[in-house]
Structure formats: structure tokens, C-alpha cells
Amino acid sequence: MIDDILSGARNALSGLASTVGEGTRDKTNKIIEEWMKIFPILEGYGLEITSFSMTLALNPALNVELVGKHSNWTEDLIKQRMSAHRGEAALTTVFTAIRTAYRLQRQTHAQLRDPLILKVIVRITPEVRVVLGQPILED
């Protein structure tokens, strides 16, 4: 399934020529292609893709939501993964966002609720969002 998603996104990227200038298209393609590599790795760490969308516009965007269990993302496991993927900017960004979300959530002293939701939005400037529990209001 993930191979089909990745293949479809790559095919969509090739059609950007008619809507985006050559330089912007190349930069966006490169950024999105780099981020596409992390999803199979994250799947191996217990995060399942639940939503995948691609926006083709002047500023193309990739929007991927993944869901997992908190037990797969302990402080020790995150530290090990960060060490194993040192130098890989996209994965380091994701791991840092998850680690920071857990640290901040612990400071609230609120009960941790399932699931872990990871939302990755890739545009010229990527955005990574981590949700701990099921949000009531969506963005």
C-alpha cells in the first residue's frame, strides 16, 4: 500500500511543470522527494499512514497523517532512533517534534491519551505536527 502511495505522489510531482516555474518546481520536487523517503521508515517504527494528500498549486504541498501507539515512542526508543538516523534532516525533525511533544505534555500532568498522531506537511518549508490523543476540533 505504501508503495502505491509513494508511486502516485511521484507521478503527481512530475505534472507540476504546467503550474509552477522551473526553479520552484525543482526545489519543491527535491524537498518532497526527500520527505517521501521517511514514510517507510516511520511505518517500520509503528506509525501507520491514515491520510495522504497532495496539493498541486503554486506552492505544492504533501500532507500525510500517521497514527501509532505511545508504547512505540518511549524516550529511550526516540533517543535510539535519533542516534541511528543522525544526519537525516527529515527524520531528525520528526523525532525532535515527537520528543518535544511528549516532554511538554508531561509538564501538564494530564493523562496521556491514545493515539499518537503525527501530521507531516511538506511544502517549500516543511511543518511537522504531533498530536497526543484524539483532538476534538480539527484545524
C-alpha positions in Angstrom: 0.0 0.0 0.0 2.7 2.5 0.9 4.5 1.8 -2.4 1.3 2.7 -4.3 1.0 5.9 -2.3 4.7 6.8 -2.9 4.4 6.0 -6.6 1.3 8.1 -7.0 2.8 11.1 -5.3 5.9 10.8 -7.5 3.7 10.7 -10.6 1.8 13.8 -9.4 5.1 15.6 -8.9 6.1 15.1 -12.5 2.9 17.0 -13.6 3.9 20.2 -11.8 5.6 21.7 -14.8 2.5 23.4 -16.1 1.7 25.1 -12.8 5.0 26.0 -11.2 8.1 27.8 -12.5 11.1 25.6 -13.3 13.2 26.7 -10.3 10.4 26.5 -7.8 9.2 23.1 -9.2 12.7 21.6 -9.0 13.1 22.8 -5.4 9.7 21.6 -4.3 10.2 18.3 -6.1 13.5 17.8 -4.3 12.1 18.6 -0.9 9.0 16.4 -1.3 11.1 13.5 -2.7 13.4 13.8 0.3 10.5 13.6 2.8 8.9 10.7 0.9 11.8 8.5 1.9 10.9 8.8 5.6 7.4 7.2 5.5 8.5 3.6 5.0 11.0 4.1 7.9 8.2 5.6 10.1 6.0 2.7 9.2 8.7 0.3 10.5 8.6 2.2 13.8 4.8 1.5 14.2 3.3 4.6 12.5 0.6 3.8 10.0 -0.4 6.2 7.3 -4.1 7.0 7.8 -4.4 10.0 5.4 -2.3 11.1 2.4 -3.0 14.1 0.2 -1.1 16.1 -2.4 -1.8 19.6 -3.4 -0.7 20.9 -6.7 -0.5 24.6 -6.8 2.0 27.5 -6.9 3.2 26.1 -3.6 2.7 22.4 -3.9 2.2 20.5 -0.6 2.2 17.0 0.7 0.1 16.3 3.7 0.4 12.9 5.5 -1.1 11.8 8.7 0.2 8.8 10.6 -1.1 7.1 13.7 0.7 5.0 16.3 0.9 3.8 19.9 2.7 5.7 22.6 4.4 2.5 23.7 6.4 2.6 20.4 7.7 6.1 21.2 9.3 6.0 24.7 12.1 8.4 25.5 14.7 5.6 25.1 13.3 4.5 21.7 13.3 8.0 20.4 16.9 8.5 21.6 18.0 5.3 19.8 16.2 6.3 16.6 17.7 9.7 16.6 21.2 8.2 17.0 20.5 5.6 14.3 19.4 8.3 11.8 21.8 11.1 12.8 22.3 13.4 9.8 19.0 12.6 8.2 17.2 16.0 8.5 13.6 15.0 7.8 13.7 12.1 10.3 15.6 14.2 12.9 12.9 16.8 12.6 10.1 14.3 13.1 11.9 12.6 16.1 12.6 16.0 17.7 8.9 17.1 17.3 7.7 13.8 18.9 10.2 14.0 21.7 9.3 17.7 22.4 5.6 17.0 22.3 5.9 14.2 24.9 8.1 16.4 27.1 5.7 19.3 27.0 2.7 17.0 27.6 4.3 15.5 30.7 4.7 19.1 32.1 0.9 19.4 32.1 0.5 16.4 34.4 -2.6 15.4 32.3 -3.3 11.8 31.5 -1.7 10.7 28.2 -4.4 9.6 25.8 -4.1 7.4 22.7 -3.4 7.6 19.9 -0.1 9.3 18.8 -1.0 11.2 15.7 1.9 12.5 13.5 1.0 15.0 10.8 3.6 15.9 8.3 3.0 18.8 5.9 5.7 19.3 3.3 6.0 22.5 1.3 8.9 24.7 0.5 9.1 24.9 4.3 8.0 21.7 6.0 5.8 21.5 9.0 5.6 18.6 11.5 2.7 18.4 14.0 2.4 15.9 16.8 -0.9 15.2 18.5 -1.1 13.1 21.6 -4.7 11.8 21.9 -7.7 12.4 19.6 -8.4 16.1 19.0 -11.9 17.4 19.3 -11.5 20.3 16.9 -9.6 19.9 13.7 -7.5 22.7 12.1 
